[in-house]
Amino acid sequence: MAINLQKGQKVSLSKDNAGLSKVVIGLGWDEVPRKKGGLFAPKPQAVDCDASAILLQNGRLVDKEDLVYFGNLRHRSGTVQHMGDNLTGAGEGDDEQIIVDLASVPAQYDRIVIVVNIYAAVKRKQHFGMIQNAFIRLVDSRNNNEMCRYNLTEDYSGMTAMIFGEVYRHNGEWKFNAMGQGTADPGLAELARRFQ
């Protein structure tokens, strides 16, 4: 049975899942319904959220090649793979997925931070207050069992990016930390700089 996490809560992925190797990190969100403008008002643009994984060494991003996102779908080690960009967030279930082969992540990487930013947020005047039902969940790829889920419930109005959580190595075991930290970073490049 999946564990529902609260902000700041940490959970071991390895402890109750012997032999765990690959996890699917699913992220989802829905756009808050917007009022329609007048007959000649421009149609509002869909909010395009982009999930990314940032691989850290000793808690720091040391190479731009360690960013896995819609423009670099596979980490050079082959252990982190983004399954592709969803432009609207429409539909049920995961909007974007990142697969991590925990058993094979090179030893120098101690953390994989999962972030989501709104594409062209500043230009489009969009923010996370326009998003609802946002979540991150970790699934055991062997049996599709959901191990844990973190639903974001706070009001993130004005925030254009989100640090959802991190998968990290501690004393030889993999854990997950539910972070839910909103930022005003306009894009992935600025968000990634927080970890340099």
NURO-677610 format. One record per residue: residue number from 1; residue in three letters; x, y, z of N, C-alpha, C in turn. Coordinates in pm, whole numbers, plus 50000, padded with zeros to 5 digits. Layout:
! NURO-677610
<NUM; 'ALA'; <X; Y; Z>; <X; Y; Z>; <X; Y; Z>>,
...
//
This chain:
! NURO-677610
<1; 'MET'; <50084; 49881; 50000>; <50000; 50000; 50000>; <50089; 50125; 50000>>,
<2; 'ALA'; <50051; 50223; 49920>; <50129; 50345; 49906>; <50124; 50430; 50032>>,
<3; 'ILE'; <50233; 50497; 50061>; <50241; 50588; 50173>; <50210; 50728; 50120>>,
<4; 'ASN'; <50115; 50797; 50182>; <50086; 50936; 50148>; <50174; 51024; 50235>>,
<5; 'LEU'; <50259; 51102; 50169>; <50356; 51182; 50241>; <50309; 51325; 50263>>,
<6; 'GLN'; <50360; 51384; 50369>; <50340; 51525; 50398>; <50467; 51600; 50358>>,
<7; 'LYS'; <50458; 51730; 50339>; <50574; 51811; 50304>; <50684; 51790; 50407>>,
<8; 'GLY'; <50806; 51765; 50356>; <50922; 51747; 50443>; <50940; 51605; 50495>>,
<9; 'GLN'; <50845; 51517; 50468>; <50854; 51380; 50516>; <50949; 51299; 50427>>,
<10; 'LYS'; <51026; 51211; 50491>; <51120; 51126; 50419>; <51078; 50980; 50438>>,
<11; 'VAL'; <51102; 50899; 50335>; <51065; 50758; 50343>; <51173; 50676; 50273>>,
<12; 'SER'; <51202; 50558; 50327>; <51299; 50467; 50266>; <51231; 50394; 50150>>,
<13; 'LEU'; <51298; 50390; 50036>; <51247; 50315; 49922>; <51300; 50172; 49926>>,
<14; 'SER'; <51420; 50154; 49978>; <51485; 50024; 49979>; <51433; 49930; 50087>>,
<15; 'LYS'; <51400; 49984; 50204>; <51371; 49902; 50321>; <51259; 49799; 50299>>,
<16; 'ASP'; <51144; 49842; 50252>; <51031; 49749; 50238>; <51016; 49695; 50095>>,
<17; 'ASN'; <51115; 49719; 50012>; <51108; 49676; 49873>; <51238; 49606; 49834>>,
<18; 'ALA'; <51260; 49489; 49892>; <51384; 49414; 49867>; <51404; 49392; 49718>>,
<19; 'GLY'; <51527; 49418; 49672>; <51558; 49397; 49532>; <51512; 49509; 49440>>,
<20; 'LEU'; <51463; 49618; 49498>; <51417; 49731; 49417>; <51531; 49781; 49329>>,
<21; 'SER'; <51504; 49794; 49200>; <51609; 49849; 49113>; <51557; 49969; 49038>>,
<22; 'LYS'; <51448; 49956; 48964>; <51398; 50069; 48886>; <51271; 50125; 48948>>,
<23; 'VAL'; <51265; 50260; 48952>; <51143; 50327; 48995>; <51095; 50419; 48883>>,
<24; 'VAL'; <50964; 50428; 48873>; <50903; 50524; 48783>; <50857; 50640; 48870>>,
<25; 'ILE'; <50906; 50759; 48839>; <50863; 50879; 48911>; <50758; 50946; 48822>>,
<26; 'GLY'; <50634; 50942; 48869>; <50524; 51000; 48793>; <50487; 51134; 48851>>,
<27; 'LEU'; <50467; 51232; 48764>; <50425; 51365; 48807>; <50296; 51400; 48733>>,
<28; 'GLY'; <50205; 51462; 48806>; <50079; 51500; 48742>; <50028; 51633; 48794>>,
<29; 'TRP'; <49941; 51693; 48716>; <49883; 51823; 48751>; <49766; 51849; 48657>>,
<30; 'ASP'; <49679; 51937; 48697>; <49568; 51983; 48614>; <49566; 52134; 48617>>,
<31; 'GLU'; <49519; 52189; 48508>; <49505; 52334; 48502>; <49374; 52373; 48571>>,
<32; 'VAL'; <49378; 52479; 48650>; <49256; 52531; 48712>; <49168; 52587; 48600>>,
<33; 'PRO'; <49039; 52552; 48596>; <48953; 52607; 48490>; <48953; 52760; 48496>>,
<34; 'ARG'; <48963; 52822; 48378>; <48966; 52969; 48371>; <48837; 53020; 48309>>,
<35; 'LYS'; <48801; 53140; 48351>; <48683; 53204; 48293>; <48710; 53238; 48148>>,
<36; 'LYS'; <48610; 53221; 48067>; <48624; 53258; 47926>; <48609; 53409; 47913>>,
<37; 'GLY'; <48691; 53466; 47826>; <48683; 53610; 47801>; <48565; 53639; 47709>>,
<38; 'GLY'; <48561; 53758; 47660>; <48454; 53798; 47567>; <48471; 53727; 47433>>,
<39; 'LEU'; <48380; 53755; 47344>; <48377; 53691; 47213>; <48508; 53707; 47136>>,
<40; 'PHE'; <48570; 53824; 47148>; <48692; 53851; 47072>; <48819; 53841; 47157>>,
<41; 'ALA'; <48804; 53797; 47281>; <48921; 53784; 47370>; <49009; 53668; 47321>>,
<42; 'PRO'; <49140; 53685; 47329>; <49228; 53575; 47287>; <49209; 53455; 47380>>,
<43; 'LYS'; <49218; 53337; 47321>; <49206; 53214; 47399>; <49331; 53202; 47486>>,
<44; 'PRO'; <49314; 53177; 47617>; <49433; 53165; 47703>; <49517; 53044; 47663>>,
<45; 'GLN'; <49651; 53060; 47673>; <49741; 52950; 47640>; <49739; 52847; 47752>>,
<46; 'ALA'; <49750; 52720; 47713>; <49757; 52612; 47813>; <49883; 52631; 47896>>,
<47; 'VAL'; <49876; 52591; 48023>; <49992; 52595; 48110>; <50073; 52469; 48081>>,
<48; 'ASP'; <50195; 52487; 48030>; <50283; 52377; 47992>; <50388; 52357; 48101>>,
<49; 'CYS'; <50367; 52255; 48185>; <50462; 52223; 48290>; <50564; 52122; 48239>>,
<50; 'ASP'; <50690; 52142; 48273>; <50797; 52053; 48231>; <50867; 51994; 48351>>,
<51; 'ALA'; <50868; 51860; 48360>; <50939; 51791; 48467>; <51083; 51767; 48426>>,
<52; 'SER'; <51173; 51772; 48522>; <51315; 51749; 48497>; <51377; 51680; 48617>>,
<53; 'ALA'; <51489; 51611; 48593>; <51567; 51549; 48700>; <51706; 51613; 48699>>,
<54; 'ILE'; <51755; 51649; 48817>; <51887; 51709; 48831>; <51971; 51614; 48916>>,
<55; 'LEU'; <52075; 51555; 48855>; <52161; 51461; 48926>; <52274; 51538; 48994>>,
<56; 'LEU'; <52287; 51518; 49124>; <52385; 51593; 49203>; <52496; 51503; 49255>>,
<57; 'GLN'; <52615; 51560; 49260>; <52731; 51495; 49320>; <52768; 51573; 49446>>,
<58; 'ASN'; <52768; 51505; 49560>; <52790; 51572; 49689>; <52697; 51692; 49704>>,
<59; 'GLY'; <52573; 51675; 49661>; <52471; 51778; 49677>; <52481; 51893; 49578>>,
<60; 'ARG'; <52568; 51880; 49474>; <52587; 51991; 49380>; <52575; 51943; 49235>>,
<61; 'LEU'; <52524; 52032; 49151>; <52520; 52009; 49007>; <52657; 52050; 48952>>,
<62; 'VAL'; <52732; 51955; 48895>; <52867; 51987; 48849>; <52878; 51995; 48697>>,
<63; 'ASP'; <52776; 51947; 48625>; <52784; 51943; 48479>; <52644; 51955; 48421>>,
<64; 'LYS'; <52627; 52040; 48320>; <52494; 52056; 48261>; <52443; 51927; 48198>>,
<65; 'GLU'; <52533; 51832; 48171>; <52493; 51700; 48120>; <52416; 51620; 48225>>,
<66; 'ASP'; <52419; 51667; 48350>; <52348; 51598; 48458>; <52205; 51648; 48475>>,
<67; 'LEU'; <52155; 51723; 48376>; <52015; 51765; 48370>; <51943; 51674; 48271>>,
<68; 'VAL'; <51834; 51612; 48316>; <51753; 51528; 48229>; <51617; 51598; 48217>>,
<69; 'TYR'; <51582; 51637; 48094>; <51461; 51715; 48069>; <51417; 51692; 47925>>,
<70; 'PHE'; <51316; 51765; 47878>; <51263; 51740; 47744>; <51366; 51760; 47633>>,
<71; 'GLY'; <51473; 51836; 47659>; <51578; 51858; 47560>; <51695; 51761; 47573>>,
<72; 'ASN'; <51697; 51680; 47679>; <51800; 51579; 47702>; <51731; 51465; 47777>>,
<73; 'LEU'; <51666; 51376; 47701>; <51576; 51278; 47761>; <51646; 51164; 47836>>,
<74; 'ARG'; <51776; 51146; 47814>; <51845; 51034; 47876>; <51980; 51080; 47932>>,
<75; 'HIS'; <52005; 51047; 48059>; <52134; 51079; 48120>; <52242; 50994; 48054>>,
<76; 'ARG'; <52361; 51049; 48044>; <52470; 50979; 47975>; <52501; 50843; 48037>>,
<77; 'SER'; <52470; 50822; 48165>; <52492; 50693; 48230>; <52384; 50592; 48191>>,
<78; 'GLY'; <52275; 50642; 48132>; <52163; 50555; 48094>; <52073; 50519; 48211>>,
<79; 'THR'; <52100; 50574; 48329>; <52025; 50534; 48448>; <51903; 50623; 48479>>,
<80; 'VAL'; <51892; 50738; 48413>; <51778; 50827; 48433>; <51724; 50862; 48295>>,
<81; 'GLN'; <51594; 50836; 48275>; <51534; 50860; 48145>; <51401; 50931; 48160>>,
<82; 'HIS'; <51386; 51040; 48087>; <51261; 51117; 48081>; <51177; 51056; 47969>>,
<83; 'MET'; <51050; 51031; 47995>; <50967; 50962; 47897>; <50896; 51056; 47798>>,
<84; 'GLY'; <50930; 51184; 47800>; <50876; 51276; 47700>; <50789; 51384; 47759>>,
<85; 'ASP'; <50772; 51489; 47680>; <50705; 51612; 47723>; <50554; 51603; 47699>>,
<86; 'ASN'; <50476; 51644; 47800>; <50331; 51657; 47787>; <50304; 51807; 47787>>,
<87; 'LEU'; <50243; 51858; 47681>; <50229; 52003; 47666>; <50111; 52064; 47741>>,
<88; 'THR'; <50015; 51982; 47788>; <49895; 52041; 47846>; <49861; 51994; 47987>>,
<89; 'GLY'; <49903; 51875; 48026>; <49863; 51821; 48157>; <49722; 51766; 48156>>,
<90; 'ALA'; <49659; 51758; 48038>; <49522; 51708; 48028>; <49521; 51557; 48049>>,
<91; 'GLY'; <49409; 51507; 48101>; <49392; 51363; 48118>; <49424; 51317; 48259>>,
<92; 'GLU'; <49389; 51191; 48286>; <49410; 51131; 48417>; <49551; 51075; 48430>>,
<93; 'GLY'; <49593; 51050; 48553>; <49720; 50983; 48579>; <49840; 51074; 48563>>,
<94; 'ASP'; <49956; 51009; 48540>; <50082; 51082; 48528>; <50083; 51165; 48400>>,
<95; 'ASP'; <50128; 51288; 48411>; <50146; 51372; 48292>; <50285; 51353; 48234>>,
<96; 'GLU'; <50383; 51337; 48319>; <50519; 51309; 48274>; <50579; 51206; 48368>>,
<97; 'GLN'; <50671; 51125; 48313>; <50737; 51022; 48393>; <50888; 51026; 48371>>,
<98; 'ILE'; <50959; 50997; 48478>; <51104; 50984; 48474>; <51136; 50849; 48536>>,
<99; 'ILE'; <51211; 50766; 48462>; <51247; 50633; 48512>; <51391; 50639; 48562>>,
<100; 'VAL'; <51411; 50588; 48684>; <51545; 50587; 48745>; <51583; 50444; 48779>>,
<101; 'ASP'; <51697; 50401; 48728>; <51751; 50269; 48760>; <51842; 50287; 48881>>,
<102; 'LEU'; <51782; 50280; 48999>; <51854; 50306; 49124>; <51974; 50213; 49142>>,
<103; 'ALA'; <51958; 50089; 49101>; <52064; 49990; 49121>; <52189; 50023; 49040>>,
<104; 'SER'; <52174; 50104; 48935>; <52287; 50132; 48845>; <52334; 50277; 48845>>,
<105; 'VAL'; <52270; 50364; 48924>; <52313; 50504; 48928>; <52458; 50507; 48973>>,
<106; 'PRO'; <52548; 50570; 48895>; <52690; 50574; 48933>; <52709; 50628; 49075>>,
<107; 'ALA'; <52806; 50572; 49143>; <52827; 50599; 49286>; <52850; 50747; 49317>>,
<108; 'GLN'; <52902; 50825; 49220>; <52932; 50966; 49251>; <52805; 51051; 49267>>,
<109; 'TYR'; <52690; 51000; 49221>; <52565; 51076; 49234>; <52495; 51036; 49363>>,
<110; 'ASP'; <52470; 51134; 49449>; <52405; 51105; 49577>; <52261; 51151; 49583>>,
<111; 'ARG'; <52221; 51239; 49491>; <52084; 51292; 49492>; <52033; 51310; 49350>>,
<112; 'ILE'; <51904; 51286; 49334>; <51837; 51317; 49208>; <51716; 51402; 49246>>,
<113; 'VAL'; <51724; 51531; 49214>; <51619; 51625; 49250>; <51519; 51632; 49135>>,
<114; 'ILE'; <51390; 51622; 49167>; <51284; 51626; 49067>; <51216; 51763; 49075>>,
<115; 'VAL'; <51221; 51835; 48965>; <51166; 51970; 48960>; <51066; 51981; 48846>>,
<116; 'VAL'; <50978; 52080; 48856>; <50884; 52111; 48749>; <50883; 52263; 48733>>,
<117; 'ASN'; <50896; 52308; 48609>; <50883; 52452; 48584>; <50777; 52473; 48475>>,
<118; 'ILE'; <50719; 52591; 48475>; <50620; 52626; 48374>; <50694; 52688; 48256>>,
<119; 'TYR'; <50676; 52628; 48140>; <50744; 52675; 48019>; <50699; 52818; 47987>>,
<120; 'ALA'; <50794; 52907; 47964>; <50768; 53048; 47929>; <50670; 53114; 48026>>,
<121; 'ALA'; <50684; 53082; 48154>; <50589; 53131; 48256>; <50580; 53283; 48262>>,
<122; 'VAL'; <50694; 53350; 48258>; <50695; 53497; 48270>; <50627; 53559; 48148>>,
<123; 'LYS'; <50667; 53514; 48031>; <50611; 53568; 47906>; <50460; 53545; 47899>>,
<124; 'ARG'; <50416; 53427; 47942>; <50273; 53392; 47935>; <50195; 53436; 48058>>,
<125; 'LYS'; <50264; 53496; 48154>; <50201; 53540; 48280>; <50128; 53424; 48350>>,
<126; 'GLN'; <50201; 53313; 48365>; <50145; 53193; 48427>; <50224; 53158; 48553>>,
<127; 'HIS'; <50157; 53090; 48646>; <50220; 53051; 48773>; <50148; 52929; 48830>>,
<128; 'PHE'; <50205; 52873; 48935>; <50151; 52749; 48993>; <50018; 52769; 49065>>,
<129; 'GLY'; <49974; 52892; 49084>; <49839; 52915; 49135>; <49733; 52877; 49032>>,
<130; 'MET'; <49777; 52858; 48906>; <49687; 52818; 48797>; <49685; 52666; 48779>>,
<131; 'ILE'; <49750; 52595; 48872>; <49762; 52449; 48867>; <49693; 52391; 48991>>,
<132; 'GLN'; <49627; 52278; 48972>; <49565; 52208; 49085>; <49596; 52058; 49073>>,
<133; 'ASN'; <49568; 51986; 49181>; <49585; 51839; 49183>; <49727; 51795; 49147>>,
<134; 'ALA'; <49827; 51874; 49184>; <49965; 51838; 49152>; <50014; 51730; 49248>>,
<135; 'PHE'; <50088; 51633; 49192>; <50142; 51525; 49275>; <50271; 51471; 49215>>,
<136; 'ILE'; <50345; 51401; 49300>; <50459; 51320; 49258>; <50440; 51185; 49324>>,
<137; 'ARG'; <50466; 51078; 49248>; <50452; 50944; 49305>; <50567; 50857; 49255>>,
<138; 'LEU'; <50606; 50761; 49339>; <50712; 50668; 49303>; <50653; 50528; 49294>>,
<139; 'VAL'; <50680; 50462; 49182>; <50623; 50332; 49152>; <50735; 50231; 49129>>,
<140; 'ASP'; <50721; 50112; 49187>; <50816; 50003; 49165>; <50788; 49948; 49025>>,
<141; 'SER'; <50887; 49957; 48936>; <50863; 49919; 48796>; <50843; 49768; 48778>>,
<142; 'ARG'; <50882; 49688; 48877>; <50867; 49542; 48865>; <50721; 49500; 48866>>,
<143; 'ASN'; <50639; 49570; 48945>; <50500; 49526; 48963>; <50399; 49641; 48954>>,
<144; 'ASN'; <50446; 49760; 48919>; <50362; 49880; 48910>; <50295; 49917; 49042>>,
<145; 'ASN'; <50351; 49872; 49154>; <50297; 49912; 49285>; <50345; 50052; 49320>>,
<146; 'GLU'; <50251; 50138; 49356>; <50286; 50272; 49401>; <50340; 50262; 49542>>,
<147; 'MET'; <50464; 50309; 49563>; <50528; 50301; 49694>; <50494; 50422; 49780>>,
<148; 'CYS'; <50497; 50541; 49719>; <50464; 50661; 49794>; <50413; 50769; 49700>>,
<149; 'ARG'; <50339; 50862; 49757>; <50280; 50972; 49682>; <50281; 51096; 49769>>,
<150; 'TYR'; <50308; 51209; 49705>; <50303; 51338; 49774>; <50215; 51431; 49692>>,
<151; 'ASN'; <50101; 51469; 49750>; <50009; 51564; 49686>; <50040; 51704; 49736>>,
<152; 'LEU'; <50064; 51796; 49643>; <50089; 51934; 49680>; <49957; 52002; 49709>>,
<153; 'THR'; <49941; 52056; 49828>; <49813; 52114; 49867>; <49822; 52263; 49897>>,
<154; 'GLU'; <49943; 52317; 49907>; <49957; 52460; 49939>; <49921; 52546; 49819>>,
<155; 'ASP'; <49899; 52673; 49845>; <49875; 52770; 49738>; <50012; 52821; 49691>>,
<156; 'TYR'; <50043; 52795; 49566>; <50172; 52836; 49510>; <50155; 52950; 49410>>,
<157; 'SER'; <50059; 53037; 49432>; <50038; 53152; 49345>; <50165; 53235; 49336>>,
<158; 'GLY'; <50198; 53279; 49216>; <50317; 53359; 49194>; <50444; 53277; 49171>>,
<159; 'MET'; <50440; 53147; 49203>; <50556; 53061; 49185>; <50556; 53005; 49042>>,
<160; 'THR'; <50671; 53008; 48977>; <50680; 52963; 48838>; <50754; 52830; 48825>>,
<161; 'ALA'; <50809; 52781; 48935>; <50881; 52653; 48935>; <50860; 52586; 49070>>,
<162; 'MET'; <50887; 52456; 49072>; <50861; 52379; 49193>; <50967; 52270; 49209>>,
<163; 'ILE'; <51025; 52262; 49329>; <51113; 52151; 49363>; <51021; 52049; 49432>>,
<164; 'PHE'; <50979; 51947; 49357>; <50881; 51851; 49407>; <50941; 51762; 49516>>,
<165; 'GLY'; <51059; 51708; 49490>; <51118; 51616; 49586>; <51252; 51567; 49538>>,
<166; 'GLU'; <51313; 51479; 49617>; <51442; 51424; 49578>; <51452; 51278; 49620>>,
<167; 'VAL'; <51517; 51202; 49533>; <51554; 51064; 49565>; <51702; 51072; 49602>>,
<168; 'TYR'; <51738; 51019; 49717>; <51877; 51033; 49760>; <51927; 50906; 49827>>,
<169; 'ARG'; <52060; 50893; 49824>; <52128; 50777; 49882>; <52174; 50814; 50023>>,
<170; 'HIS'; <52141; 50727; 50120>; <52184; 50752; 50258>; <52220; 50618; 50321>>,
<171; 'ASN'; <52346; 50603; 50363>; <52394; 50479; 50424>; <52360; 50356; 50340>>,
<172; 'GLY'; <52380; 50369; 50208>; <52359; 50256; 50119>; <52216; 50226; 50082>>,
<173; 'GLU'; <52122; 50308; 50129>; <51983; 50285; 50090>; <51925; 50409; 50024>>,
<174; 'TRP'; <51829; 50386; 49934>; <51764; 50496; 49863>; <51643; 50543; 49941>>,
<175; 'LYS'; <51628; 50675; 49950>; <51515; 50735; 50021>; <51452; 50842; 49932>>,
<176; 'PHE'; <51333; 50885; 49971>; <51265; 50993; 49901>; <51227; 51100; 50002>>,
<177; 'ASN'; <51248; 51225; 49965>; <51215; 51340; 50048>; <51111; 51424; 49974>>,
<178; 'ALA'; <50992; 51440; 50032>; <50886; 51523; 49973>; <50913; 51668; 50008>>,
<179; 'MET'; <50947; 51751; 49909>; <50992; 51886; 49937>; <50884; 51994; 49913>>,
<180; 'GLY'; <50823; 51997; 49797>; <50717; 52093; 49769>; <50759; 52237; 49788>>,
<181; 'GLN'; <50877; 52274; 49738>; <50928; 52410; 49755>; <50907; 52489; 49626>>,
<182; 'GLY'; <50820; 52590; 49630>; <50796; 52676; 49515>; <50906; 52780; 49502>>,
<183; 'THR'; <50935; 52817; 49376>; <51033; 52923; 49351>; <50979; 53014; 49241>>,
<184; 'ALA'; <51040; 53129; 49227>; <51003; 53223; 49121>; <51101; 53217; 49005>>,
<185; 'ASP'; <51177; 53108; 48995>; <51273; 53094; 48885>; <51198; 53090; 48752>>,
<186; 'PRO'; <51240; 53169; 48652>; <51167; 53175; 48526>; <51185; 53053; 48437>>,
<187; 'GLY'; <51286; 52969; 48462>; <51309; 52853; 48377>; <51401; 52752; 48442>>,
<188; 'LEU'; <51427; 52644; 48370>; <51510; 52536; 48424>; <51653; 52581; 48450>>,
<189; 'ALA'; <51709; 52665; 48364>; <51848; 52709; 48382>; <51865; 52779; 48517>>,
<190; 'GLU'; <51771; 52868; 48548>; <51779; 52942; 48675>; <51754; 52847; 48794>>,
<191; 'LEU'; <51662; 52756; 48777>; <51631; 52659; 48882>; <51754; 52571; 48910>>,
<192; 'ALA'; <51820; 52527; 48804>; <51938; 52441; 48818>; <52052; 52513; 48891>>,
<193; 'ARG'; <52062; 52645; 48873>; <52170; 52721; 48938>; <52162; 52714; 49090>>,
<194; 'ARG'; <52044; 52688; 49143>; <52029; 52674; 49289>; <52113; 52559; 49344>>,
<195; 'PHE'; <52149; 52466; 49256>; <52220; 52345; 49302>; <52368; 52346; 49264>>,
<196; 'GLN'; <52417; 52458; 49213>; <52558; 52465; 49174>; <52645; 52503; 49291>>,
//
